[in-house]
Amino acid sequence: MPIIKSAKKALRQSKKRRINNIQKKKKLKEVIKKIQSLIAEKKTKEAKALLPQVYKLLDKATKTKLIKKNTGGRKKSRITKMVQKSA
């Protein structure tokens, strides 16, 4: 455990950030799985309607360095390709 005051604060901050990061990653995975299930069920209109939300979450995750830049781009590309293929 930290002894110095600034180290204690840093620990508190990192705990909060860790919780936020876990929540954001979970939300991102949920939305991606949802769009994949919609594609599997041949519901292309709903999947297309969900695309902007997926883009937004991926862009924010990339911006805050939750995921790497190329990972975000790759996921966007693959999801878009899946939706277009199903249409």
Helices and strands as residue ranges (DSSP letters): H 5-40, H 44-63, H 69-86
